[in-house]
């Protein structure tokens, strides 16, 4: 299929990956329906980072300019700080060959992707909860209430609790990483510019960066903890617990935490990258295939890359199974590398032994001052990767 004219496709899940895949397929001629179980396309308030590799996909989908219209903040730098507030290192994002790095509210990205999908002719059906998926030459989804639908292609972009993943890989049990994370959004009363700050402390760290044209700050605070049972984004927590966990952090952190009125807490679980991403005419995408920990800011970017490669591989293949095989072959090694790198980052932020923390921070401080360009080149494999040129 040099093009996807006449193909029918069902995308399960109306999140970042699902909506991006829907537009990518529709732009190549497919007739696409998105099935979303929620009554509306929405997202609980939180921020995310679109790095150059993710922006390349948005640009190729014709949504690059829409990003800034939705209040995205062009990122200038990542400032690493000791938990008391002392500067450790500054990663200058202007030194990247491609400077298209943005901070954006998750709901705003969902909104522009929804607009883009609808503009491409995608049918978005809300309140449609999928309870079963069957693979085949024409895969079938069964909805709550008994309704069934079939198509030439089915994409499972339905997150860590995917209905499709166990069909292809069997039931799996993720393991708790020993870390939990709070997330909050506060007013940017500090007048923060276009930098992300990472305050690194013993067993904990806090990331903050601006959203919505700089009017808000996104906070993600991570703490090591022995036990946890829940996985999910929507568990509210008492703000006092967040403040207590970071009570020994410096003045800037205390100012930010003092502005928190609402916070959510979730356990960080590690999932293996799926062994099988596709069947005869079904494919996994985004978190359904490769959930990642939030220590490299690549979850959304990986879903965007998946969406583009899936549509591109199908358009170049002679059959759907051949296209899906090419999609997995191209994406799985990169997803594994990104996820392993994100997992390895956690300990670097949480050094507990003071001499070791002092030595590590001294190396970062020296490298930032003497060879800032070299520090940024370590990310070339990640940010310089453009799937739209493949």
Number of C-alpha atoms within 10 A of each C-alpha: 14 12 18 20 15 11 18 19 26 27 27 30 27 27 27 24 31 31 31 27 32 34 28 28 29 25 21 19 18 25 22 27 22 26 24 23 19 14 11 12 18 15 14 11 14 19 26 23 26 26 23 22 24 25 25 27 25 24 14 14 19 13 17 16 10 17 22 16 12 17 19 24 24 24 24 20 18 19 18 23 22 21 24 15 18 11 16 21 23 21 20 18 20 15 16 18 13 16 16 20 23 23 29 28 27 20 20 22 23 20 19 20 27 24 16 21 27 16 13 20 17 24 16 23 16 16 15 20 18 23 13 15 23 17 20 16 15 17 21 20 24 17 18 14 10 10 10 13 12 19 21 20 25 31 26 26 32 27 22 18 12 19 20 31 27 15 17 19 13 10 8 11 9 12 13 19 18 15 19 21 21 22 25 22 24 20 16 19 13 12 12 16 16 19 21 24 21 25 27 25 23 17 18 25 25 23 21 24 27 32 29 20 18 21 16 20 26 25 27 21 20 29 20 18 14 9 12 16 10 13 17 13 15 11 13 13 15 12 18 13 13 21 17 10 13 20 13 13 20 15 13 14 21 14 12 20 20 13 14 18 12 13 21 21 25 21 24 25 21 18 21 15 19 21 13 18 25 27 21 18 23 30 27 30 32 28 23 26 30 26 23 29 23 18 17 18 16 25 25 22 25 24 27 28 27 28 27 25 24 25 24 23 22 24 21 16 17 13 12 22 19 15 23 26 20 18 23 22 12 17 18 18 11 15 23 16 12 21 25 15 15 17 17 14 15 20 12 15 25 20 20 14 10 10 10 11 18 14 11 14 22 14 12 18 18 13 16 19 12 10 10 18 17 12 18 18 15 10 12 12 12 17 24 16 17 16 19 16 8 9
